[in-house]
Amino acid sequence: MDFLNWYDWIQPTNPYASIFFGIIFTILTGLITWFDTKKIRTFVLIIAGGLSFTIIGVIILNSVGYYG
């Protein structure tokens, strides 16, 4: 976990931190949604959407030079 800083959850400083926290927040959102609806299909859709959004966002930010 050498790529993380204490403030990366606010503004990630590298793509690995962005992916790490994106996965954590996606799983939390998926679990909250699952506890609310008790439907595995909704959970899977939230996880798939969150992960794809995170990965596409990191690719776009990396391509425009956001991380340095």
N, CA, C and O atoms as CSV, one atom per row, in Angstrom:
chain,resi,resn,atom,element,x,y,z
A,1,MET,N,N,0.840,-1.184,0.000
A,1,MET,CA,C,0.000,0.000,0.000
A,1,MET,C,C,0.887,1.252,0.000
A,1,MET,O,O,0.589,2.248,0.659
A,2,ASP,N,N,1.942,1.170,-0.730
A,2,ASP,CA,C,2.897,2.263,-0.804
A,2,ASP,C,C,2.383,3.426,-1.652
A,2,ASP,O,O,2.958,4.514,-1.628
A,3,PHE,N,N,1.314,3.201,-2.390
A,3,PHE,CA,C,0.796,4.220,-3.301
A,3,PHE,C,C,-0.245,5.125,-2.654
A,3,PHE,O,O,-0.737,6.049,-3.303
A,4,LEU,N,N,-0.594,4.883,-1.387
A,4,LEU,CA,C,-1.645,5.652,-0.729
A,4,LEU,C,C,-1.087,6.710,0.208
A,4,LEU,O,O,-0.083,6.495,0.888
A,5,ASN,N,N,-1.745,7.836,0.231
A,5,ASN,CA,C,-1.495,8.880,1.218
A,5,ASN,C,C,-2.770,9.066,2.033
A,5,ASN,O,O,-3.836,8.601,1.630
A,6,TRP,N,N,-2.670,9.729,3.152
A,6,TRP,CA,C,-3.844,9.875,4.023
A,6,TRP,C,C,-4.921,10.727,3.374
A,6,TRP,O,O,-6.093,10.584,3.723
A,7,TYR,N,N,-4.578,11.597,2.455
A,7,TYR,CA,C,-5.547,12.507,1.838
A,7,TYR,C,C,-6.042,12.014,0.477
A,7,TYR,O,O,-6.765,12.739,-0.205
A,8,ASP,N,N,-5.672,10.810,0.071
A,8,ASP,CA,C,-6.083,10.292,-1.234
A,8,ASP,C,C,-7.582,10.050,-1.337
A,8,ASP,O,O,-8.110,10.009,-2.448
A,9,TRP,N,N,-8.271,9.891,-0.243
A,9,TRP,CA,C,-9.720,9.677,-0.326
A,9,TRP,C,C,-10.439,10.964,-0.708
A,9,TRP,O,O,-11.567,10.921,-1.198
A,10,ILE,N,N,-9.797,12.106,-0.487
A,10,ILE,CA,C,-10.383,13.390,-0.869
A,10,ILE,C,C,-10.052,13.708,-2.325
A,10,ILE,O,O,-10.945,13.955,-3.135
A,11,GLN,N,N,-8.762,13.698,-2.646
A,11,GLN,CA,C,-8.289,13.985,-4.001
A,11,GLN,C,C,-7.147,13.016,-4.309
A,11,GLN,O,O,-6.013,13.240,-3.883
A,12,PRO,N,N,-7.435,11.951,-5.039
A,12,PRO,CA,C,-6.406,10.942,-5.320
A,12,PRO,C,C,-5.220,11.533,-6.084
A,12,PRO,O,O,-5.388,12.354,-6.986
A,13,THR,N,N,-4.024,11.098,-5.701
A,13,THR,CA,C,-2.811,11.631,-6.305
A,13,THR,C,C,-2.233,10.727,-7.388
A,13,THR,O,O,-1.297,11.127,-8.081
A,14,ASN,N,N,-2.760,9.533,-7.547
A,14,ASN,CA,C,-2.308,8.642,-8.611
A,14,ASN,C,C,-3.455,7.713,-9.023
A,14,ASN,O,O,-4.437,7.587,-8.292
A,15,PRO,N,N,-3.340,7.069,-10.177
A,15,PRO,CA,C,-4.443,6.231,-10.661
A,15,PRO,C,C,-4.738,5.038,-9.755
A,15,PRO,O,O,-5.887,4.611,-9.644
A,16,TYR,N,N,-3.712,4.502,-9.113
A,16,TYR,CA,C,-3.930,3.346,-8.245
A,16,TYR,C,C,-4.773,3.707,-7.025
A,16,TYR,O,O,-5.622,2.925,-6.598
A,17,ALA,N,N,-4.541,4.873,-6.477
A,17,ALA,CA,C,-5.356,5.336,-5.353
A,17,ALA,C,C,-6.795,5.581,-5.799
A,17,ALA,O,O,-7.735,5.296,-5.058
A,18,SER,N,N,-6.966,6.109,-7.009
A,18,SER,CA,C,-8.318,6.340,-7.538
A,18,SER,C,C,-9.073,5.029,-7.696
A,18,SER,O,O,-10.241,4.927,-7.320
A,19,ILE,N,N,-8.405,4.034,-8.250
A,19,ILE,CA,C,-9.049,2.731,-8.426
A,19,ILE,C,C,-9.343,2.089,-7.073
A,19,ILE,O,O,-10.417,1.522,-6.873
A,20,PHE,N,N,-8.393,2.176,-6.148
A,20,PHE,CA,C,-8.576,1.592,-4.819
A,20,PHE,C,C,-9.794,2.174,-4.110
A,20,PHE,O,O,-10.648,1.430,-3.627
A,21,PHE,N,N,-9.875,3.488,-4.047
A,21,PHE,CA,C,-10.989,4.109,-3.355
A,21,PHE,C,C,-12.286,4.005,-4.158
A,21,PHE,O,O,-13.370,3.957,-3.576
A,22,GLY,N,N,-12.185,3.969,-5.475
A,22,GLY,CA,C,-13.376,3.737,-6.288
A,22,GLY,C,C,-13.987,2.379,-6.019
A,22,GLY,O,O,-15.208,2.248,-5.948
A,23,ILE,N,N,-13.144,1.364,-5.868
A,23,ILE,CA,C,-13.641,0.017,-5.550
A,23,ILE,C,C,-14.260,-0.005,-4.162
A,23,ILE,O,O,-15.320,-0.599,-3.967
A,24,ILE,N,N,-13.612,0.634,-3.198
A,24,ILE,CA,C,-14.156,0.654,-1.834
A,24,ILE,C,C,-15.520,1.346,-1.799
A,24,ILE,O,O,-16.469,0.817,-1.221
A,25,PHE,N,N,-15.621,2.522,-2.415
A,25,PHE,CA,C,-16.898,3.248,-2.407
A,25,PHE,C,C,-17.966,2.515,-3.204
A,25,PHE,O,O,-19.145,2.576,-2.856
A,26,THR,N,N,-17.571,1.825,-4.268
A,26,THR,CA,C,-18.527,1.044,-5.050
A,26,THR,C,C,-19.068,-0.121,-4.243
A,26,THR,O,O,-20.269,-0.387,-4.269
A,27,ILE,N,N,-18.204,-0.814,-3.534
A,27,ILE,CA,C,-18.656,-1.937,-2.702
A,27,ILE,C,C,-19.574,-1.438,-1.591
A,27,ILE,O,O,-20.597,-2.061,-1.309
A,28,LEU,N,N,-19.222,-0.321,-0.957
A,28,LEU,CA,C,-20.094,0.236,0.090
A,28,LEU,C,C,-21.464,0.614,-0.472
A,28,LEU,O,O,-22.491,0.337,0.148
A,29,THR,N,N,-21.477,1.245,-1.643
A,29,THR,CA,C,-22.748,1.615,-2.269
A,29,THR,C,C,-23.555,0.377,-2.632
A,29,THR,O,O,-24.770,0.346,-2.441
A,30,GLY,N,N,-22.881,-0.640,-3.153
A,30,GLY,CA,C,-23.559,-1.885,-3.488
A,30,GLY,C,C,-24.151,-2.579,-2.271
A,30,GLY,O,O,-25.272,-3.085,-2.321
A,31,LEU,N,N,-23.396,-2.602,-1.180
A,31,LEU,CA,C,-23.907,-3.240,0.045
A,31,LEU,C,C,-25.090,-2.478,0.632
A,31,LEU,O,O,-26.064,-3.085,1.078
A,32,ILE,N,N,-25.007,-1.157,0.632
A,32,ILE,CA,C,-26.135,-0.364,1.138
A,32,ILE,C,C,-27.375,-0.605,0.291
A,32,ILE,O,O,-28.479,-0.745,0.816
A,33,THR,N,N,-27.183,-0.654,-1.026
A,33,THR,CA,C,-28.308,-0.915,-1.931
A,33,THR,C,C,-28.862,-2.321,-1.718
A,33,THR,O,O,-30.077,-2.520,-1.730
A,34,TRP,N,N,-27.978,-3.290,-1.524
A,34,TRP,CA,C,-28.444,-4.660,-1.316
A,34,TRP,C,C,-29.231,-4.784,-0.006
A,34,TRP,O,O,-30.269,-5.444,0.031
A,35,PHE,N,N,-28.747,-4.158,1.055
A,35,PHE,CA,C,-29.473,-4.209,2.329
A,35,PHE,C,C,-30.837,-3.535,2.222
A,35,PHE,O,O,-31.775,-3.912,2.923
A,36,ASP,N,N,-30.945,-2.545,1.350
A,36,ASP,CA,C,-32.213,-1.844,1.167
A,36,ASP,C,C,-33.192,-2.651,0.316
A,36,ASP,O,O,-34.380,-2.720,0.635
A,37,THR,N,N,-32.698,-3.264,-0.770
A,37,THR,CA,C,-33.604,-3.939,-1.707
A,37,THR,C,C,-33.636,-5.444,-1.553
A,37,THR,O,O,-34.643,-6.063,-1.896
A,38,LYS,N,N,-32.573,-6.062,-1.051
A,38,LYS,CA,C,-32.418,-7.519,-0.924
A,38,LYS,C,C,-32.513,-8.215,-2.277
A,38,LYS,O,O,-32.982,-9.349,-2.365
A,39,LYS,N,N,-32.068,-7.533,-3.333
A,39,LYS,CA,C,-32.055,-8.121,-4.665
A,39,LYS,C,C,-30.611,-8.195,-5.148
A,39,LYS,O,O,-29.906,-7.187,-5.200
A,40,ILE,N,N,-30.182,-9.406,-5.499
A,40,ILE,CA,C,-28.811,-9.590,-5.942
A,40,ILE,C,C,-28.585,-8.926,-7.297
A,40,ILE,O,O,-27.472,-8.491,-7.594
A,41,ARG,N,N,-29.628,-8.844,-8.122
A,41,ARG,CA,C,-29.497,-8.217,-9.439
A,41,ARG,C,C,-29.163,-6.727,-9.300
A,41,ARG,O,O,-28.337,-6.204,-10.048
A,42,THR,N,N,-29.787,-6.065,-8.368
A,42,THR,CA,C,-29.501,-4.652,-8.129
A,42,THR,C,C,-28.071,-4.475,-7.630
A,42,THR,O,O,-27.370,-3.552,-8.043
A,43,PHE,N,N,-27.648,-5.361,-6.743
A,43,PHE,CA,C,-26.285,-5.315,-6.227
A,43,PHE,C,C,-25.271,-5.476,-7.350
A,43,PHE,O,O,-24.291,-4.733,-7.416
A,44,VAL,N,N,-25.501,-6.439,-8.231
A,44,VAL,CA,C,-24.573,-6.692,-9.336
A,44,VAL,C,C,-24.548,-5.503,-10.300
A,44,VAL,O,O,-23.481,-5.140,-10.797
A,45,LEU,N,N,-25.696,-4.896,-10.568
A,45,LEU,CA,C,-25.740,-3.734,-11.452
A,45,LEU,C,C,-24.982,-2.544,-10.859
A,45,LEU,O,O,-24.266,-1.838,-11.569
A,46,ILE,N,N,-25.146,-2.334,-9.562
A,46,ILE,CA,C,-24.428,-1.241,-8.895
A,46,ILE,C,C,-22.920,-1.481,-8.947
A,46,ILE,O,O,-22.154,-0.565,-9.247
A,47,ILE,N,N,-22.497,-2.707,-8.657
A,47,ILE,CA,C,-21.069,-3.033,-8.680
A,47,ILE,C,C,-20.507,-2.879,-10.092
A,47,ILE,O,O,-19.446,-2.280,-10.270
A,48,ALA,N,N,-21.201,-3.409,-11.094
A,48,ALA,CA,C,-20.717,-3.318,-12.480
A,48,ALA,C,C,-20.663,-1.864,-12.943
A,48,ALA,O,O,-19.691,-1.450,-13.574
A,49,GLY,N,N,-21.685,-1.101,-12.637
A,49,GLY,CA,C,-21.694,0.308,-13.029
A,49,GLY,C,C,-20.623,1.116,-12.324
A,49,GLY,O,O,-19.957,1.943,-12.946
A,50,GLY,N,N,-20.452,0.886,-11.038
A,50,GLY,CA,C,-19.441,1.620,-10.277
A,50,GLY,C,C,-18.028,1.298,-10.714
A,50,GLY,O,O,-17.191,2.193,-10.836
A,51,LEU,N,N,-17.758,0.022,-10.951
A,51,LEU,CA,C,-16.415,-0.356,-11.388
A,51,LEU,C,C,-16.106,0.172,-12.784
A,51,LEU,O,O,-15.001,0.652,-13.041
A,52,SER,N,N,-17.079,0.084,-13.680
A,52,SER,CA,C,-16.840,0.598,-15.028
A,52,SER,C,C,-16.671,2.120,-15.008
A,52,SER,O,O,-15.817,2.655,-15.714
A,53,PHE,N,N,-17.469,2.812,-14.213
A,53,PHE,CA,C,-17.337,4.263,-14.077
A,53,PHE,C,C,-15.969,4.638,-13.511
A,53,PHE,O,O,-15.340,5.588,-13.977
A,54,THR,N,N,-15.512,3.894,-12.511
A,54,THR,CA,C,-14.217,4.158,-11.901
A,54,THR,C,C,-13.088,3.945,-12.901
A,54,THR,O,O,-12.205,4.792,-13.032
A,55,ILE,N,N,-13.112,2.836,-13.596
A,55,ILE,CA,C,-12.022,2.515,-14.517
A,55,ILE,C,C,-12.009,3.476,-15.708
A,55,ILE,O,O,-10.946,3.944,-16.113
A,56,ILE,N,N,-13.175,3.769,-16.266
A,56,ILE,CA,C,-13.242,4.714,-17.385
A,56,ILE,C,C,-12.807,6.112,-16.931
A,56,ILE,O,O,-12.107,6.812,-17.663
A,57,GLY,N,N,-13.217,6.512,-15.740
A,57,GLY,CA,C,-12.805,7.814,-15.208
A,57,GLY,C,C,-11.308,7.913,-15.015
A,57,GLY,O,O,-10.713,8.946,-15.322
A,58,VAL,N,N,-10.688,6.856,-14.511
A,58,VAL,CA,C,-9.233,6.857,-14.316
A,58,VAL,C,C,-8.521,6.909,-15.668
A,58,VAL,O,O,-7.521,7.611,-15.815
A,59,ILE,N,N,-9.028,6.175,-16.649
A,59,ILE,CA,C,-8.413,6.198,-17.982
A,59,ILE,C,C,-8.491,7.602,-18.578
A,59,ILE,O,O,-7.512,8.098,-19.135
A,60,ILE,N,N,-9.641,8.235,-18.462
A,60,ILE,CA,C,-9.805,9.586,-19.017
A,60,ILE,C,C,-8.909,10.591,-18.278
A,60,ILE,O,O,-8.228,11.398,-18.911
A,61,LEU,N,N,-8.911,10.539,-16.945
A,61,LEU,CA,C,-8.082,11.476,-16.195
A,61,LEU,C,C,-6.595,11.253,-16.445
A,61,LEU,O,O,-5.817,12.206,-16.484
A,62,ASN,N,N,-6.207,10.000,-16.611
A,62,ASN,CA,C,-4.816,9.699,-16.896
A,62,ASN,C,C,-4.422,10.181,-18.289
A,62,ASN,O,O,-3.295,10.629,-18.497
A,63,SER,N,N,-5.346,10.089,-19.242
A,63,SER,CA,C,-5.031,10.498,-20.613
A,63,SER,C,C,-4.912,12.018,-20.753
A,63,SER,O,O,-4.186,12.494,-21.625
A,64,VAL,N,N,-5.601,12.780,-19.923
A,64,VAL,CA,C,-5.490,14.234,-19.998
A,64,VAL,C,C,-4.395,14.781,-19.075
A,64,VAL,O,O,-4.184,15.993,-19.015
A,65,GLY,N,N,-3.703,13.900,-18.361
A,65,GLY,CA,C,-2.585,14.316,-17.542
A,65,GLY,C,C,-2.929,14.789,-16.156
A,65,GLY,O,O,-2.170,15.561,-15.570
A,66,TYR,N,N,-4.043,14.357,-15.609
A,66,TYR,CA,C,-4.458,14.809,-14.280
A,66,TYR,C,C,-3.498,14.356,-13.191
A,66,TYR,O,O,-3.248,15.095,-12.239
A,67,TYR,N,N,-2.960,13.155,-13.322
A,67,TYR,CA,C,-2.129,12.586,-12.255
A,67,TYR,C,C,-0.659,12.990,-12.336
A,67,TYR,O,O,0.133,12.591,-11.483
A,68,GLY,N,N,-0.291,13.751,-13.316
A,68,GLY,CA,C,1.081,14.233,-13.339
A,68,GLY,C,C,1.860,13.889,-14.507
A,68,GLY,O,O,3.030,14.261,-14.599
